[in-house]
Amino acid sequence: MRLVLYTGKGGVGKTTTAAATAVCAARRGLRTLVVSVDPAHSLGDVLGARLGAAPSPVEARLLASEIDARRELDAHWSSVRDGIAALLRGRVADERVVEDLAILPGAE
């Protein structure tokens, strides 16, 4: 398995590059999944497919999905935060520090 991750500022072509890479890989015979977490949800437009969170077939050997990262974060962050806090307890004496360290910056 290989993971290719495209990051960068908005408007630089991350979605287009990811879609092109995925199509190329699939056409070369590799089972491929391309996933976008961009709030703009433009991967489906680029691929000409209607996409949701569940991977959908786009063409042979190519699945694609668009994940609502904020919704997923809201749905699952509390269990992740609780796990982080559990790891920190016993290592950090002050409970307030534990709670501060277990917060995702910008998501509070």
RARA-V110951 format. One line per field, one symbol per residue. ss: DSSP state (2 for helix, 1 for strand, 0 for the rest). psi: psi as a letter, one per 20 degrees, with the letter a starting at -180 (. if undefined). burial: # if it has 9 or more other ideal C-beta (glycine too) atoms within 8 Angstrom, else .. A space follows every 50 residues. Layout:
ss: ???
psi: ???
burial: ???
//
This chain:
ss: 00000000000002222222222222200001111100000022222000 00000111100111110022222222222222222222100100222222 20000000
psi: qppppprarqjikgggggggggggggijjpppppppjphhlighggikqo qahppqpgapjoqqqopnhgggghhihhhgghggghhhphhphohhgghg hjpopij.
burial: .............##.###.###.##.....#####.#..####.##... #....#.#..#######....##...#...##.##..##..#....###. ###.....
//
